[in-house]
C-alpha cells in the first residue's frame, strides 16, 4: 500500500504545521486517527500545489493525525493522491469520497482509472 511510503504519523498541531510550512513545497497528505496498532486510519486524502504545511493548517482541530509526502512537482502530488485514494477507498470510509481532481488549469488524468 502506498500509504506506508508517507512520513508519519504525526500529531496535527500548530507547531507541526509551522515546521512544515517553513520549507514550502507541494505534496500529498492523509488525515485520520491512529488504530490500536499505531497505524493511521485514513479519513481524508488531500494535496497541495505549493505549500503543504499551509494546506494542513486548514485541518487543525478537525483531524488528530496526518502522514505526508513532499513532492517535486504538483503533478507528482496529484498522481500520488490518486493512487492513495484508490487504495484507501477500498478499506476506509473517507470523509472526502469523491475522486481527486486536478487544478483547473491542468488536464491531468488519474494514473489508476483514467479520470
C-alpha positions in Angstrom: 0.0 0.0 0.0 1.3 3.5 -0.9 0.2 4.9 2.5 3.2 3.2 4.2 5.6 5.3 2.0 4.4 8.6 3.6 6.2 10.1 6.5 4.4 10.0 9.9 2.0 9.7 11.5 2.4 13.0 13.3 0.0 14.9 15.5 -1.7 17.7 13.6 -0.7 20.7 15.7 0.1 24.3 15.0 3.7 23.6 15.8 3.9 20.8 13.2 2.2 22.9 10.6 4.6 25.8 11.2 7.5 23.5 10.9 6.3 22.0 7.6 5.4 25.5 6.3 9.0 26.7 6.9 10.0 24.6 3.9 7.1 25.2 1.4 6.6 22.6 -1.2 3.9 20.7 -3.0 2.8 17.3 -1.7 0.1 14.8 -0.6 -1.2 14.1 2.8 -3.6 11.7 4.6 -5.5 12.7 7.7 -7.1 10.4 10.2 -7.0 8.6 13.5 -4.5 6.1 15.0 -5.6 2.5 15.4 -4.7 0.1 18.3 -1.5 -0.9 16.3 -0.3 2.6 15.8 -1.2 2.8 12.2 -3.0 5.8 10.6 -6.6 5.0 9.6 -7.2 7.3 6.6 -10.2 9.6 6.7 -9.2 12.4 4.3 -6.7 12.4 1.4 -5.5 15.8 0.1 -2.8 17.5 -1.8 -1.2 21.0 -2.1 0.2 22.5 -5.2 2.5 25.0 -3.4 2.6 24.8 0.4 1.6 21.5 2.0 2.0 22.9 5.5 -0.4 25.8 4.8 -2.9 23.3 3.5 -2.6 21.1 6.5 -3.3 24.1 8.7 -6.9 24.1 7.3 -7.5 20.8 9.2 -6.2 21.6 12.7 -8.9 20.6 15.2 -10.6 18.5 12.5 -8.3 15.5 12.4 -5.8 14.5 15.1 -3.0 12.9 12.9 -1.5 13.0 9.5 1.0 11.5 7.2 2.8 13.4 4.5 4.8 13.0 1.3 6.6 16.0 -0.2 6.8 16.1 -4.0 9.0 17.9 -6.5 6.1 18.9 -8.8 2.3 19.3 -8.4 1.7 16.6 -10.9 3.6 14.1 -8.7 1.4 15.1 -5.8 -1.8 14.6 -7.9 -0.6 11.2 -9.1 0.2 10.1 -5.5 -3.1 11.4 -4.2 -4.9 9.4 -6.9 -3.1 6.2 -6.0 -3.6 6.6 -2.3 -7.3 7.5 -2.9 -7.9 4.3 -4.8 -6.1 2.2 -2.2 -7.7 3.7 0.8 -11.2 3.9 -0.5 -11.2 0.1 -0.7 -10.5 -0.2 3.1 -11.7 3.0 4.7 -14.8 5.2 4.7 -13.3 8.5 3.6 -14.7 11.9 4.6 -13.9 13.1 1.1 -15.2 10.2 -1.0 -15.0 12.0 -4.4 -12.2 11.2 -6.8 -9.3 13.7 -6.6 -9.5 16.5 -9.1 -6.7 18.2 -10.9 -6.2 22.0 -10.7 -8.5 23.9 -13.2 -5.6 25.0 -15.4 -4.3 21.4 -15.8 -5.7 18.4 -17.7 -4.1 15.6 -15.8 -5.5 12.1 -15.9 -5.6 9.7 -13.0 -2.9 7.0 -13.5 -5.2 4.4 -11.9 -8.6 4.8 -13.5 -8.1 7.4 -16.3 -10.5 10.0 -14.8 
